[in-house]
């Protein structure tokens, strides 16, 4: 392994550390109750370190929401294979509930935790969420 790959691995490990601490704090205190300083204290680094990876608290929150939306998408995706539209709808419902039961923290992050609504149209997690829900609506549209 070269120096470059080690540095990339270390950067990714730090991102995971930041996101893990931030997820815990957002779920515990809500969006407004968390600061970059709180996250830095949780991982025992300075706030300046956090800013090397994320520009602000919103960017951290949206990174977490994107990951949660990807897990939800992957959980719902097998229902697309069901041929019968009615059975597909039932399977989506089952998988949606199952997602919430198996991943309550991610569910809360996506649907319960209040977050800033700034620049929604530019957030990848919203695009992923809309694409995921299109799995459900496309087969049932009447032309």
C-alpha positions in Angstrom: 0.0 0.0 0.0 1.2 3.4 -0.9 1.1 6.6 1.0 -1.8 8.0 -1.1 -4.0 5.0 -0.4 -3.2 5.1 3.3 -4.1 8.8 3.4 -7.4 8.2 1.6 -8.2 5.4 4.0 -7.5 7.6 7.0 -9.7 10.4 5.5 -12.5 8.0 5.1 -12.1 6.6 8.6 -12.3 10.2 9.9 -15.4 10.9 7.9 -17.0 7.7 9.4 -16.0 8.8 12.9 -17.5 12.3 12.4 -20.7 10.9 10.9 -21.1 8.2 13.6 -20.7 10.8 16.4 -23.0 13.3 14.6 -25.7 10.6 14.1 -25.8 9.8 17.7 -25.9 13.5 18.7 -28.6 14.5 16.2 -30.8 11.7 17.4 -30.2 12.5 21.0 -30.4 16.3 20.8 -32.1 17.1 17.6 -30.6 19.2 14.8 -30.8 22.5 16.7 -29.2 21.0 19.8 -26.0 20.0 18.0 -23.0 22.1 17.2 -19.7 21.4 15.4 -18.1 21.8 18.8 -20.3 19.0 20.2 -19.3 16.6 17.4 -15.6 17.5 17.8 -15.8 16.9 21.6 -17.5 13.5 21.0 -14.6 12.3 18.8 -11.9 14.1 20.8 -10.7 16.4 18.0 -10.8 20.1 17.6 -13.7 21.8 15.7 -11.1 22.8 13.1 -10.6 19.2 12.2 -14.3 18.8 11.4 -14.1 21.7 9.0 -11.4 19.9 7.1 -14.1 17.4 6.1 -17.4 19.2 6.2 -18.2 22.9 5.6 -20.9 23.1 8.3 -23.4 21.2 10.4 -25.9 21.1 7.6 -23.5 19.3 5.3 -22.9 16.6 8.0 -26.6 16.2 8.5 -27.3 15.9 4.8 -24.5 13.3 4.4 -26.2 11.3 7.1 -29.6 11.7 5.4 -28.1 10.6 2.1 -26.7 7.4 3.7 -30.0 6.7 5.4 -31.9 7.2 2.1 -29.6 4.8 0.3 -30.2 2.2 3.0 -34.0 2.7 2.6 -33.7 2.5 -1.2 -31.7 -0.8 -1.0 -34.3 -2.2 1.5 -37.2 -1.3 -0.8 -35.6 -2.2 -4.1 -36.5 -5.9 -4.1 -40.2 -5.1 -4.2 -39.7 -3.7 -7.7 -39.3 -7.3 -9.0 -42.9 -8.2 -8.0 -44.9 -8.4 -11.2 -48.4 -8.0 -9.9 -49.1 -4.3 -9.1 -51.3 -5.0 -6.1 -48.7 -7.5 -4.6 -45.9 -5.0 -5.4 -47.8 -2.3 -3.4 -48.2 -4.8 -0.5 -44.5 -5.7 -0.6 -43.5 -2.1 -0.7 -45.6 -1.5 2.4 -44.1 -4.5 4.2 -40.6 -3.5 3.3 -41.2 0.1 4.3 -42.4 -1.0 7.8 -39.5 -3.5 8.0 -37.0 -0.7 7.2 -38.4 1.4 10.1 -38.3 -1.6 12.5 -34.8 -2.7 11.5 -33.3 0.8 11.2 -35.2 3.0 13.7 -32.3 5.5 14.0 -32.2 6.0 10.2 -36.0 6.2 10.0 -35.9 9.0 12.7 -33.1 10.8 10.8 -35.1 10.7 7.6 -38.6 11.4 8.8 -38.7 12.7 12.4 -35.6 14.8 13.1 -36.2 18.4 12.1 -33.5 19.7 9.8 -32.8 22.9 7.8 -34.8 23.2 4.6 -32.2 25.3 2.8 -31.5 24.6 -0.8 -33.6 21.4 -1.0 -33.3 21.2 -4.8 -29.6 20.9 -4.6 -29.4 18.1 -2.0 -28.6 14.7 -3.3 -30.5 12.9 -0.5 -33.7 14.5 -1.7 -33.1 13.4 -5.2 -32.4 9.9 -4.0 -35.5 9.9 -1.8 -37.7 11.1 -4.7 -36.2 8.4 -7.0 -36.9 5.7 -4.4 -40.5 6.8 -4.0 -40.9 6.8 -7.8 -40.4 3.0 -7.6 -43.7 3.0 -5.8 -45.7 5.4 -7.9 -44.6 4.7 -11.5 -46.3 1.3 -11.9 -49.6 2.7 -10.7 -50.0 5.8 -12.8 -53.0 5.9 -15.1 -52.3 7.7 -18.4 
